[in-house]
Amino acid sequence: MLIPTLKNVKTITDMRENALGLLKQVENEGLAYIFHRSKPKAVILNLNEFILLQELLEDRRDQSEAEKLFKVKRGKGIPLEKILKKYV
């Protein structure tokens, strides 16, 4: 869940006093928001969630790059048969 709730919000004090418990909660819940003086300061993500986000970002970057390349004007090209005759 991406919305801070009582269940997934922790403070700096919580983190300091029970780091292993916080890590276990993150492992089970997926993430935890860390607040300091009633303001959000960080998010701790489950490693699997982080990997998934990295893969999604990479896919989106690849898609964006492909869209840019698709718009690039290309020449007539060389038929594959001509290339194969030269190298085979």
PDB file of N, CA, C and O in Angstrom:
ATOM      1  N   MET A   1       0.848  -1.177   0.000  1.00  0.00           N
ATOM      2  CA  MET A   1       0.000   0.000   0.000  1.00  0.00           C
ATOM      3  C   MET A   1       0.893   1.239   0.000  1.00  0.00           C
ATOM      4  O   MET A   1       1.851   1.317   0.769  1.00  0.00           O
ATOM      5  N   LEU A   2       0.582   2.201  -0.856  1.00  0.00           N
ATOM      6  CA  LEU A   2       1.408   3.386  -0.995  1.00  0.00           C
ATOM      7  C   LEU A   2       0.937   4.561  -0.159  1.00  0.00           C
ATOM      8  O   LEU A   2       1.530   5.638  -0.221  1.00  0.00           O
ATOM      9  N   ILE A   3      -0.102   4.378   0.609  1.00  0.00           N
ATOM     10  CA  ILE A   3      -0.622   5.451   1.447  1.00  0.00           C
ATOM     11  C   ILE A   3      -0.134   5.245   2.879  1.00  0.00           C
ATOM     12  O   ILE A   3      -0.293   4.161   3.441  1.00  0.00           O
ATOM     13  N   PRO A   4       0.465   6.294   3.475  1.00  0.00           N
ATOM     14  CA  PRO A   4       0.873   6.152   4.875  1.00  0.00           C
ATOM     15  C   PRO A   4      -0.337   5.888   5.773  1.00  0.00           C
ATOM     16  O   PRO A   4      -1.323   6.624   5.736  1.00  0.00           O
ATOM     17  N   THR A   5      -0.248   4.845   6.567  1.00  0.00           N
ATOM     18  CA  THR A   5      -1.305   4.500   7.517  1.00  0.00           C
ATOM     19  C   THR A   5      -0.653   4.229   8.870  1.00  0.00           C
ATOM     20  O   THR A   5       0.573   4.196   8.974  1.00  0.00           O
ATOM     21  N   LEU A   6      -1.456   4.037   9.887  1.00  0.00           N
ATOM     22  CA  LEU A   6      -0.908   3.708  11.203  1.00  0.00           C
ATOM     23  C   LEU A   6      -0.091   2.424  11.150  1.00  0.00           C
ATOM     24  O   LEU A   6       0.845   2.238  11.927  1.00  0.00           O
ATOM     25  N   LYS A   7      -0.455   1.542  10.228  1.00  0.00           N
ATOM     26  CA  LYS A   7       0.212   0.249  10.135  1.00  0.00           C
ATOM     27  C   LYS A   7       1.610   0.348   9.503  1.00  0.00           C
ATOM     28  O   LYS A   7       2.506  -0.405   9.883  1.00  0.00           O
ATOM     29  N   ASN A   8       1.805   1.260   8.548  1.00  0.00           N
ATOM     30  CA  ASN A   8       3.081   1.299   7.840  1.00  0.00           C
ATOM     31  C   ASN A   8       3.926   2.549   8.106  1.00  0.00           C
ATOM     32  O   ASN A   8       4.904   2.792   7.399  1.00  0.00           O
ATOM     33  N   VAL A   9       3.562   3.334   9.105  1.00  0.00           N
ATOM     34  CA  VAL A   9       4.345   4.521   9.470  1.00  0.00           C
ATOM     35  C   VAL A   9       5.145   4.230  10.735  1.00  0.00           C
ATOM     36  O   VAL A   9       4.607   3.750  11.732  1.00  0.00           O
ATOM     37  N   LYS A  10       6.411   4.523  10.675  1.00  0.00           N
ATOM     38  CA  LYS A  10       7.296   4.376  11.830  1.00  0.00           C
ATOM     39  C   LYS A  10       8.084   5.666  12.002  1.00  0.00           C
ATOM     40  O   LYS A  10       8.225   6.459  11.071  1.00  0.00           O
ATOM     41  N   THR A  11       8.584   5.855  13.191  1.00  0.00           N
ATOM     42  CA  THR A  11       9.378   7.048  13.485  1.00  0.00           C
ATOM     43  C   THR A  11      10.858   6.676  13.526  1.00  0.00           C
ATOM     44  O   THR A  11      11.225   5.502  13.517  1.00  0.00           O
ATOM     45  N   ILE A  12      11.682   7.698  13.571  1.00  0.00           N
ATOM     46  CA  ILE A  12      13.120   7.488  13.738  1.00  0.00           C
ATOM     47  C   ILE A  12      13.367   6.707  15.031  1.00  0.00           C
ATOM     48  O   ILE A  12      14.221   5.822  15.075  1.00  0.00           O
ATOM     49  N   THR A  13      12.625   7.036  16.066  1.00  0.00           N
ATOM     50  CA  THR A  13      12.773   6.332  17.346  1.00  0.00           C
ATOM     51  C   THR A  13      12.422   4.856  17.196  1.00  0.00           C
ATOM     52  O   THR A  13      13.141   3.992  17.698  1.00  0.00           O
ATOM     53  N   ASP A  14      11.316   4.562  16.507  1.00  0.00           N
ATOM     54  CA  ASP A  14      10.946   3.164  16.259  1.00  0.00           C
ATOM     55  C   ASP A  14      12.082   2.439  15.539  1.00  0.00           C
ATOM     56  O   ASP A  14      12.427   1.307  15.876  1.00  0.00           O
ATOM     57  N   MET A  15      12.647   3.104  14.556  1.00  0.00           N
ATOM     58  CA  MET A  15      13.711   2.499  13.771  1.00  0.00           C
ATOM     59  C   MET A  15      14.938   2.231  14.639  1.00  0.00           C
ATOM     60  O   MET A  15      15.558   1.172  14.543  1.00  0.00           O
ATOM     61  N   ARG A  16      15.274   3.184  15.473  1.00  0.00           N
ATOM     62  CA  ARG A  16      16.451   3.055  16.339  1.00  0.00           C
ATOM     63  C   ARG A  16      16.247   1.975  17.411  1.00  0.00           C
ATOM     64  O   ARG A  16      17.157   1.195  17.691  1.00  0.00           O
ATOM     65  N   GLU A  17      15.064   1.935  17.998  1.00  0.00           N
ATOM     66  CA  GLU A  17      14.816   1.014  19.105  1.00  0.00           C
ATOM     67  C   GLU A  17      14.504  -0.417  18.666  1.00  0.00           C
ATOM     68  O   GLU A  17      14.723  -1.358  19.429  1.00  0.00           O
ATOM     69  N   ASN A  18      13.997  -0.588  17.450  1.00  0.00           N
ATOM     70  CA  ASN A  18      13.609  -1.927  17.019  1.00  0.00           C
ATOM     71  C   ASN A  18      13.875  -2.104  15.526  1.00  0.00           C
ATOM     72  O   ASN A  18      12.955  -2.348  14.745  1.00  0.00           O
ATOM     73  N   ALA A  19      15.138  -1.980  15.143  1.00  0.00           N
ATOM     74  CA  ALA A  19      15.501  -2.066  13.724  1.00  0.00           C
ATOM     75  C   ALA A  19      15.133  -3.422  13.131  1.00  0.00           C
ATOM     76  O   ALA A  19      14.595  -3.486  12.026  1.00  0.00           O
ATOM     77  N   LEU A  20      15.414  -4.496  13.845  1.00  0.00           N
ATOM     78  CA  LEU A  20      15.106  -5.826  13.314  1.00  0.00           C
ATOM     79  C   LEU A  20      13.597  -6.042  13.169  1.00  0.00           C
ATOM     80  O   LEU A  20      13.145  -6.660  12.205  1.00  0.00           O
ATOM     81  N   GLY A  21      12.832  -5.537  14.115  1.00  0.00           N
ATOM     82  CA  GLY A  21      11.378  -5.630  14.019  1.00  0.00           C
ATOM     83  C   GLY A  21      10.853  -4.833  12.823  1.00  0.00           C
ATOM     84  O   GLY A  21       9.932  -5.268  12.131  1.00  0.00           O
ATOM     85  N   LEU A  22      11.445  -3.672  12.593  1.00  0.00           N
ATOM     86  CA  LEU A  22      11.059  -2.854  11.447  1.00  0.00           C
ATOM     87  C   LEU A  22      11.379  -3.585  10.141  1.00  0.00           C
ATOM     88  O   LEU A  22      10.566  -3.602   9.218  1.00  0.00           O
ATOM     89  N   LEU A  23      12.556  -4.180  10.074  1.00  0.00           N
ATOM     90  CA  LEU A  23      12.932  -4.927   8.871  1.00  0.00           C
ATOM     91  C   LEU A  23      11.997  -6.111   8.631  1.00  0.00           C
ATOM     92  O   LEU A  23      11.645  -6.412   7.490  1.00  0.00           O
ATOM     93  N   LYS A  24      11.604  -6.770   9.696  1.00  0.00           N
ATOM     94  CA  LYS A  24      10.670  -7.895   9.562  1.00  0.00           C
ATOM     95  C   LYS A  24       9.313  -7.403   9.058  1.00  0.00           C
ATOM     96  O   LYS A  24       8.693  -8.040   8.206  1.00  0.00           O
ATOM     97  N   GLN A  25       8.860  -6.274   9.584  1.00  0.00           N
ATOM     98  CA  GLN A  25       7.593  -5.696   9.140  1.00  0.00           C
ATOM     99  C   GLN A  25       7.675  -5.334   7.655  1.00  0.00           C
ATOM    100  O   GLN A  25       6.744  -5.603   6.895  1.00  0.00           O
ATOM    101  N   VAL A  26       8.783  -4.727   7.249  1.00  0.00           N
ATOM    102  CA  VAL A  26       8.963  -4.350   5.846  1.00  0.00           C
ATOM    103  C   VAL A  26       8.974  -5.591   4.957  1.00  0.00           C
ATOM    104  O   VAL A  26       8.415  -5.584   3.860  1.00  0.00           O
ATOM    105  N   GLU A  27       9.607  -6.642   5.433  1.00  0.00           N
ATOM    106  CA  GLU A  27       9.638  -7.889   4.676  1.00  0.00           C
ATOM    107  C   GLU A  27       8.220  -8.423   4.455  1.00  0.00           C
ATOM    108  O   GLU A  27       7.899  -8.925   3.378  1.00  0.00           O
ATOM    109  N   ASN A  28       7.383  -8.309   5.478  1.00  0.00           N
ATOM    110  CA  ASN A  28       6.010  -8.814   5.399  1.00  0.00           C
ATOM    111  C   ASN A  28       5.058  -7.859   4.683  1.00  0.00           C
ATOM    112  O   ASN A  28       4.219  -8.290   3.891  1.00  0.00           O
ATOM    113  N   GLU A  29       5.190  -6.576   4.960  1.00  0.00           N
ATOM    114  CA  GLU A  29       4.241  -5.579   4.450  1.00  0.00           C
ATOM    115  C   GLU A  29       4.649  -4.989   3.101  1.00  0.00           C
ATOM    116  O   GLU A  29       3.791  -4.524   2.351  1.00  0.00           O
ATOM    117  N   GLY A  30       5.933  -5.002   2.784  1.00  0.00           N
ATOM    118  CA  GLY A  30       6.391  -4.434   1.516  1.00  0.00           C
ATOM    119  C   GLY A  30       7.110  -3.115   1.662  1.00  0.00           C
ATOM    120  O   GLY A  30       8.062  -2.839   0.932  1.00  0.00           O
ATOM    121  N   LEU A  31       6.659  -2.281   2.614  1.00  0.00           N
ATOM    122  CA  LEU A  31       7.317  -0.993   2.817  1.00  0.00           C
ATOM    123  C   LEU A  31       6.937  -0.393   4.160  1.00  0.00           C
ATOM    124  O   LEU A  31       5.983  -0.820   4.810  1.00  0.00           O
ATOM    125  N   ALA A  32       7.708   0.604   4.556  1.00  0.00           N
ATOM    126  CA  ALA A  32       7.386   1.386   5.758  1.00  0.00           C
ATOM    127  C   ALA A  32       7.835   2.819   5.515  1.00  0.00           C
ATOM    128  O   ALA A  32       8.909   3.060   4.964  1.00  0.00           O
ATOM    129  N   TYR A  33       7.015   3.753   5.924  1.00  0.00           N
ATOM    130  CA  TYR A  33       7.366   5.167   5.858  1.00  0.00           C
ATOM    131  C   TYR A  33       8.057   5.542   7.158  1.00  0.00           C
ATOM    132  O   TYR A  33       7.614   5.154   8.238  1.00  0.00           O
ATOM    133  N   ILE A  34       9.130   6.288   7.054  1.00  0.00           N
ATOM    134  CA  ILE A  34       9.845   6.757   8.236  1.00  0.00           C
ATOM    135  C   ILE A  34       9.580   8.255   8.391  1.00  0.00           C
ATOM    136  O   ILE A  34       9.862   9.053   7.497  1.00  0.00           O
ATOM    137  N   PHE A  35       9.037   8.607   9.539  1.00  0.00           N
ATOM    138  CA  PHE A  35       8.722  10.003   9.835  1.00  0.00           C
ATOM    139  C   PHE A  35       9.688  10.529  10.894  1.00  0.00           C
ATOM    140  O   PHE A  35      10.127   9.796  11.780  1.00  0.00           O
ATOM    141  N   HIS A  36      10.004  11.805  10.781  1.00  0.00           N
ATOM    142  CA  HIS A  36      10.807  12.488  11.798  1.00  0.00           C
ATOM    143  C   HIS A  36      10.117  13.813  12.085  1.00  0.00           C
ATOM    144  O   HIS A  36       9.935  14.641  11.192  1.00  0.00           O
ATOM    145  N   ARG A  37       9.740  14.000  13.328  1.00  0.00           N
ATOM    146  CA  ARG A  37       9.016  15.201  13.759  1.00  0.00           C
ATOM    147  C   ARG A  37       7.760  15.424  12.922  1.00  0.00           C
ATOM    148  O   ARG A  37       7.486  16.523  12.440  1.00  0.00           O
ATOM    149  N   SER A  38       7.016  14.341  12.772  1.00  0.00           N
ATOM    150  CA  SER A  38       5.720  14.333  12.082  1.00  0.00           C
ATOM    151  C   SER A  38       5.800  14.629  10.585  1.00  0.00           C
ATOM    152  O   SER A  38       4.789  14.958   9.964  1.00  0.00           O
ATOM    153  N   LYS A  39       6.991  14.514  10.005  1.00  0.00           N
ATOM    154  CA  LYS A  39       7.143  14.730   8.568  1.00  0.00           C
ATOM    155  C   LYS A  39       7.771  13.498   7.933  1.00  0.00           C
ATOM    156  O   LYS A  39       8.713  12.929   8.484  1.00  0.00           O
ATOM    157  N   PRO A  40       7.256  13.080   6.771  1.00  0.00           N
ATOM    158  CA  PRO A  40       7.854  11.924   6.097  1.00  0.00           C
ATOM    159  C   PRO A  40       9.269  12.243   5.639  1.00  0.00           C
ATOM    160  O   PRO A  40       9.520  13.292   5.045  1.00  0.00           O
ATOM    161  N   LYS A  41      10.185  11.335   5.919  1.00  0.00           N
ATOM    162  CA  LYS A  41      11.592  11.552   5.573  1.00  0.00           C
ATOM    163  C   LYS A  41      12.148  10.462   4.663  1.00  0.00           C
ATOM    164  O   LYS A  41      13.074  10.721   3.894  1.00  0.00           O
ATOM    165  N   ALA A  42      11.599   9.241   4.736  1.00  0.00           N
ATOM    166  CA  ALA A  42      12.149   8.149   3.936  1.00  0.00           C
ATOM    167  C   ALA A  42      11.122   7.032   3.817  1.00  0.00           C
ATOM    168  O   ALA A  42      10.116   6.996   4.524  1.00  0.00           O
ATOM    169  N   VAL A  43      11.415   6.128   2.900  1.00  0.00           N
ATOM    170  CA  VAL A  43      10.629   4.912   2.738  1.00  0.00           C
ATOM    171  C   VAL A  43      11.610   3.754   2.731  1.00  0.00           C
ATOM    172  O   VAL A  43      12.630   3.798   2.044  1.00  0.00           O
ATOM    173  N   ILE A  44      11.299   2.725   3.491  1.00  0.00           N
ATOM    174  CA  ILE A  44      12.093   1.502   3.462  1.00  0.00           C
ATOM    175  C   ILE A  44      11.275   0.474   2.692  1.00  0.00           C
ATOM    176  O   ILE A  44      10.130   0.186   3.039  1.00  0.00           O
ATOM    177  N   LEU A  45      11.885  -0.077   1.636  1.00  0.00           N
ATOM    178  CA  LEU A  45      11.200  -1.041   0.790  1.00  0.00           C
ATOM    179  C   LEU A  45      11.718  -2.447   1.010  1.00  0.00           C
ATOM    180  O   LEU A  45      12.903  -2.655   1.268  1.00  0.00           O
ATOM    181  N   ASN A  46      10.825  -3.401   0.906  1.00  0.00           N
ATOM    182  CA  ASN A  46      11.180  -4.801   0.847  1.00  0.00           C
ATOM    183  C   ASN A  46      12.068  -4.971  -0.384  1.00  0.00           C
ATOM    184  O   ASN A  46      11.817  -4.340  -1.410  1.00  0.00           O
ATOM    185  N   LEU A  47      13.096  -5.805  -0.302  1.00  0.00           N
ATOM    186  CA  LEU A  47      14.038  -5.973  -1.407  1.00  0.00           C
ATOM    187  C   LEU A  47      13.331  -6.422  -2.681  1.00  0.00           C
ATOM    188  O   LEU A  47      13.668  -5.950  -3.766  1.00  0.00           O
ATOM    189  N   ASN A  48      12.369  -7.315  -2.571  1.00  0.00           N
ATOM    190  CA  ASN A  48      11.636  -7.766  -3.764  1.00  0.00           C
ATOM    191  C   ASN A  48      10.861  -6.625  -4.411  1.00  0.00           C
ATOM    192  O   ASN A  48      10.808  -6.533  -5.637  1.00  0.00           O
ATOM    193  N   GLU A  49      10.263  -5.760  -3.608  1.00  0.00           N
ATOM    194  CA  GLU A  49       9.553  -4.591  -4.138  1.00  0.00           C
ATOM    195  C   GLU A  49      10.519  -3.650  -4.838  1.00  0.00           C
ATOM    196  O   GLU A  49      10.208  -3.113  -5.901  1.00  0.00           O
ATOM    197  N   PHE A  50      11.692  -3.447  -4.246  1.00  0.00           N
ATOM    198  CA  PHE A  50      12.703  -2.580  -4.839  1.00  0.00           C
ATOM    199  C   PHE A  50      13.156  -3.135  -6.190  1.00  0.00           C
ATOM    200  O   PHE A  50      13.264  -2.386  -7.160  1.00  0.00           O
ATOM    201  N   ILE A  51      13.419  -4.433  -6.260  1.00  0.00           N
ATOM    202  CA  ILE A  51      13.839  -5.059  -7.517  1.00  0.00           C
ATOM    203  C   ILE A  51      12.744  -4.901  -8.571  1.00  0.00           C
ATOM    204  O   ILE A  51      13.031  -4.584  -9.725  1.00  0.00           O
ATOM    205  N   LEU A  52      11.497  -5.121  -8.176  1.00  0.00           N
ATOM    206  CA  LEU A  52      10.383  -4.956  -9.100  1.00  0.00           C
ATOM    207  C   LEU A  52      10.314  -3.525  -9.634  1.00  0.00           C
ATOM    208  O   LEU A  52      10.127  -3.314 -10.833  1.00  0.00           O
ATOM    209  N   LEU A  53      10.463  -2.552  -8.749  1.00  0.00           N
ATOM    210  CA  LEU A  53      10.447  -1.148  -9.174  1.00  0.00           C
ATOM    211  C   LEU A  53      11.591  -0.852 -10.133  1.00  0.00           C
ATOM    212  O   LEU A  53      11.400  -0.145 -11.123  1.00  0.00           O
ATOM    213  N   GLN A  54      12.775  -1.382  -9.854  1.00  0.00           N
ATOM    214  CA  GLN A  54      13.919  -1.173 -10.741  1.00  0.00           C
ATOM    215  C   GLN A  54      13.651  -1.768 -12.120  1.00  0.00           C
ATOM    216  O   GLN A  54      13.978  -1.152 -13.135  1.00  0.00           O
ATOM    217  N   GLU A  55      13.067  -2.946 -12.163  1.00  0.00           N
ATOM    218  CA  GLU A  55      12.746  -3.588 -13.443  1.00  0.00           C
ATOM    219  C   GLU A  55      11.691  -2.793 -14.203  1.00  0.00           C
ATOM    220  O   GLU A  55      11.790  -2.634 -15.420  1.00  0.00           O
ATOM    221  N   LEU A  56      10.683  -2.293 -13.493  1.00  0.00           N
ATOM    222  CA  LEU A  56       9.653  -1.478 -14.140  1.00  0.00           C
ATOM    223  C   LEU A  56      10.242  -0.190 -14.703  1.00  0.00           C
ATOM    224  O   LEU A  56       9.895   0.229 -15.807  1.00  0.00           O
ATOM    225  N   LEU A  57      11.134   0.437 -13.939  1.00  0.00           N
ATOM    226  CA  LEU A  57      11.794   1.648 -14.424  1.00  0.00           C
ATOM    227  C   LEU A  57      12.638   1.360 -15.662  1.00  0.00           C
ATOM    228  O   LEU A  57      12.623   2.129 -16.623  1.00  0.00           O
ATOM    229  N   GLU A  58      13.364   0.264 -15.634  1.00  0.00           N
ATOM    230  CA  GLU A  58      14.187  -0.098 -16.783  1.00  0.00           C
ATOM    231  C   GLU A  58      13.310  -0.369 -18.010  1.00  0.00           C
ATOM    232  O   GLU A  58      13.640   0.058 -19.117  1.00  0.00           O
ATOM    233  N   ASP A  59      12.199  -1.073 -17.814  1.00  0.00           N
ATOM    234  CA  ASP A  59      11.279  -1.333 -18.925  1.00  0.00           C
ATOM    235  C   ASP A  59      10.737  -0.028 -19.495  1.00  0.00           C
ATOM    236  O   ASP A  59      10.649   0.134 -20.712  1.00  0.00           O
ATOM    237  N   ARG A  60      10.375   0.896 -18.618  1.00  0.00           N
ATOM    238  CA  ARG A  60       9.830   2.186 -19.068  1.00  0.00           C
ATOM    239  C   ARG A  60      10.887   2.986 -19.812  1.00  0.00           C
ATOM    240  O   ARG A  60      10.583   3.609 -20.829  1.00  0.00           O
ATOM    241  N   ARG A  61      12.121   2.980 -19.325  1.00  0.00           N
ATOM    242  CA  ARG A  61      13.198   3.680 -20.035  1.00  0.00           C
ATOM    243  C   ARG A  61      13.437   3.062 -21.408  1.00  0.00           C
ATOM    244  O   ARG A  61      13.621   3.777 -22.393  1.00  0.00           O
ATOM    245  N   ASP A  62      13.433   1.729 -21.471  1.00  0.00           N
ATOM    246  CA  ASP A  62      13.604   1.050 -22.753  1.00  0.00           C
ATOM    247  C   ASP A  62      12.477   1.421 -23.717  1.00  0.00           C
ATOM    248  O   ASP A  62      12.720   1.667 -24.899  1.00  0.00           O
ATOM    249  N   GLN A  63      11.253   1.459 -23.211  1.00  0.00           N
ATOM    250  CA  GLN A  63      10.109   1.819 -24.047  1.00  0.00           C
ATOM    251  C   GLN A  63      10.251   3.245 -24.558  1.00  0.00           C
ATOM    252  O   GLN A  63       9.985   3.514 -25.730  1.00  0.00           O
ATOM    253  N   SER A  64      10.664   4.152 -23.698  1.00  0.00           N
ATOM    254  CA  SER A  64      10.848   5.547 -24.082  1.00  0.00           C
ATOM    255  C   SER A  64      11.931   5.676 -25.151  1.00  0.00           C
ATOM    256  O   SER A  64      11.770   6.415 -26.122  1.00  0.00           O
ATOM    257  N   GLU A  65      13.030   4.956 -24.964  1.00  0.00           N
ATOM    258  CA  GLU A  65      14.117   4.982 -25.939  1.00  0.00           C
ATOM    259  C   GLU A  65      13.660   4.414 -27.280  1.00  0.00           C
ATOM    260  O   GLU A  65      14.002   4.953 -28.333  1.00  0.00           O
ATOM    261  N   ALA A  66      12.893   3.332 -27.245  1.00  0.00           N
ATOM    262  CA  ALA A  66      12.374   2.731 -28.478  1.00  0.00           C
ATOM    263  C   ALA A  66      11.441   3.702 -29.196  1.00  0.00           C
ATOM    264  O   ALA A  66      11.474   3.797 -30.423  1.00  0.00           O
ATOM    265  N   GLU A  67      10.614   4.421 -28.449  1.00  0.00           N
ATOM    266  CA  GLU A  67       9.716   5.405 -29.056  1.00  0.00           C
ATOM    267  C   GLU A  67      10.509   6.518 -29.736  1.00  0.00           C
ATOM    268  O   GLU A  67      10.137   6.970 -30.819  1.00  0.00           O
ATOM    269  N   LYS A  68      11.591   6.960 -29.113  1.00  0.00           N
ATOM    270  CA  LYS A  68      12.445   7.987 -29.724  1.00  0.00           C
ATOM    271  C   LYS A  68      13.088   7.456 -31.000  1.00  0.00           C
ATOM    272  O   LYS A  68      13.116   8.148 -32.017  1.00  0.00           O
ATOM    273  N   LEU A  69      13.604   6.232 -30.950  1.00  0.00           N
ATOM    274  CA  LEU A  69      14.255   5.648 -32.121  1.00  0.00           C
ATOM    275  C   LEU A  69      13.263   5.418 -33.259  1.00  0.00           C
ATOM    276  O   LEU A  69      13.623   5.530 -34.430  1.00  0.00           O
ATOM    277  N   PHE A  70      12.039   5.103 -32.923  1.00  0.00           N
ATOM    278  CA  PHE A  70      11.010   4.871 -33.933  1.00  0.00           C
ATOM    279  C   PHE A  70      10.748   6.138 -34.744  1.00  0.00           C
ATOM    280  O   PHE A  70      10.403   6.060 -35.923  1.00  0.00           O
ATOM    281  N   LYS A  71      10.910   7.300 -34.119  1.00  0.00           N
ATOM    282  CA  LYS A  71      10.660   8.576 -34.779  1.00  0.00           C
ATOM    283  C   LYS A  71      11.830   9.049 -35.640  1.00  0.00           C
ATOM    284  O   LYS A  71      11.675   9.976 -36.436  1.00  0.00           O
ATOM    285  N   VAL A  72      12.989   8.427 -35.490  1.00  0.00           N
ATOM    286  CA  VAL A  72      14.176   8.817 -36.252  1.00  0.00           C
ATOM    287  C   VAL A  72      13.997   8.406 -37.708  1.00  0.00           C
ATOM    288  O   VAL A  72      13.617   7.273 -38.005  1.00  0.00           O
ATOM    289  N   LYS A  73      14.278   9.346 -38.615  1.00  0.00           N
ATOM    290  CA  LYS A  73      14.181   9.055 -40.044  1.00  0.00           C
ATOM    291  C   LYS A  73      15.260   8.047 -40.420  1.00  0.00           C
ATOM    292  O   LYS A  73      16.419   8.179 -40.029  1.00  0.00           O
ATOM    293  N   ARG A  74      14.859   7.051 -41.176  1.00  0.00           N
ATOM    294  CA  ARG A  74      15.803   6.031 -41.618  1.00  0.00           C
ATOM    295  C   ARG A  74      15.918   6.072 -43.135  1.00  0.00           C
ATOM    296  O   ARG A  74      15.010   6.506 -43.844  1.00  0.00           O
ATOM    297  N   GLY A  75      17.049   5.611 -43.594  1.00  0.00           N
ATOM    298  CA  GLY A  75      17.264   5.534 -45.033  1.00  0.00           C
ATOM    299  C   GLY A  75      16.552   4.329 -45.619  1.00  0.00           C
ATOM    300  O   GLY A  75      15.747   3.672 -44.959  1.00  0.00           O
ATOM    301  N   LYS A  76      16.871   4.058 -46.875  1.00  0.00           N
ATOM    302  CA  LYS A  76      16.232   2.962 -47.585  1.00  0.00           C
ATOM    303  C   LYS A  76      16.658   1.612 -47.020  1.00  0.00           C
ATOM    304  O   LYS A  76      15.870   0.666 -47.006  1.00  0.00           O
ATOM    305  N   GLY A  77      17.892   1.521 -46.558  1.00  0.00           N
ATOM    306  CA  GLY A  77      18.374   0.272 -45.996  1.00  0.00           C
ATOM    307  C   GLY A  77      19.018  -0.614 -47.051  1.00  0.00           C
ATOM    308  O   GLY A  77      19.002  -0.295 -48.240  1.00  0.00           O
ATOM    309  N   ILE A  78      19.577  -1.715 -46.611  1.00  0.00           N
ATOM    310  CA  ILE A  78      20.231  -2.683 -47.492  1.00  0.00           C
ATOM    311  C   ILE A  78      19.501  -4.002 -47.335  1.00  0.00           C
ATOM    312  O   ILE A  78      19.306  -4.469 -46.213  1.00  0.00           O
ATOM    313  N   PRO A  79      19.096  -4.607 -48.431  1.00  0.00           N
ATOM    314  CA  PRO A  79      18.405  -5.905 -48.332  1.00  0.00           C
ATOM    315  C   PRO A  79      19.304  -6.957 -47.686  1.00  0.00           C
ATOM    316  O   PRO A  79      20.510  -6.982 -47.931  1.00  0.00           O
ATOM    317  N   LEU A  80      18.727  -7.808 -46.878  1.00  0.00           N
ATOM    318  CA  LEU A  80      19.465  -8.851 -46.191  1.00  0.00           C
ATOM    319  C   LEU A  80      20.189  -9.767 -47.184  1.00  0.00           C
ATOM    320  O   LEU A  80      21.308 -10.208 -46.921  1.00  0.00           O
ATOM    321  N   GLU A  81      19.563 -10.045 -48.298  1.00  0.00           N
ATOM    322  CA  GLU A  81      20.189 -10.928 -49.292  1.00  0.00           C
ATOM    323  C   GLU A  81      21.516 -10.353 -49.782  1.00  0.00           C
ATOM    324  O   GLU A  81      22.481 -11.092 -49.979  1.00  0.00           O
ATOM    325  N   LYS A  82      21.563  -9.071 -49.974  1.00  0.00           N
ATOM    326  CA  LYS A  82      22.795  -8.419 -50.436  1.00  0.00           C
ATOM    327  C   LYS A  82      23.906  -8.535 -49.382  1.00  0.00           C
ATOM    328  O   LYS A  82      25.066  -8.768 -49.722  1.00  0.00           O
ATOM    329  N   ILE A  83      23.555  -8.377 -48.138  1.00  0.00           N
ATOM    330  CA  ILE A  83      24.531  -8.492 -47.051  1.00  0.00           C
ATOM    331  C   ILE A  83      25.029  -9.923 -46.949  1.00  0.00           C
ATOM    332  O   ILE A  83      26.227 -10.164 -46.800  1.00  0.00           O
ATOM    333  N   LEU A  84      24.103 -10.873 -47.029  1.00  0.00           N
ATOM    334  CA  LEU A  84      24.493 -12.283 -46.928  1.00  0.00           C
ATOM    335  C   LEU A  84      25.411 -12.693 -48.069  1.00  0.00           C
ATOM    336  O   LEU A  84      26.340 -13.468 -47.842  1.00  0.00           O
ATOM    337  N   LYS A  85      25.192 -12.205 -49.291  1.00  0.00           N
ATOM    338  CA  LYS A  85      26.045 -12.536 -50.436  1.00  0.00           C
ATOM    339  C   LYS A  85      27.469 -12.055 -50.199  1.00  0.00           C
ATOM    340  O   LYS A  85      28.429 -12.709 -50.608  1.00  0.00           O
ATOM    341  N   LYS A  86      27.603 -10.914 -49.539  1.00  0.00           N
ATOM    342  CA  LYS A  86      28.934 -10.331 -49.315  1.00  0.00           C
ATOM    343  C   LYS A  86      29.726 -11.119 -48.255  1.00  0.00           C
ATOM    344  O   LYS A  86      30.948 -11.229 -48.355  1.00  0.00           O
ATOM    345  N   TYR A  87      29.044 -11.658 -47.256  1.00  0.00           N
ATOM    346  CA  TYR A  87      29.735 -12.295 -46.135  1.00  0.00           C
ATOM    347  C   TYR A  87      29.637 -13.817 -46.103  1.00  0.00           C
ATOM    348  O   TYR A  87      30.311 -14.450 -45.290  1.00  0.00           O
ATOM    349  N   VAL A  88      28.834 -14.412 -46.947  1.00  0.00           N
ATOM    350  CA  VAL A  88      28.679 -15.874 -46.907  1.00  0.00           C
ATOM    351  C   VAL A  88      29.341 -16.522 -48.093  1.00  0.00           C
ATOM    352  O   VAL A  88      29.311 -17.745 -48.225  1.00  0.00           O
TER     353      VAL A  88
END
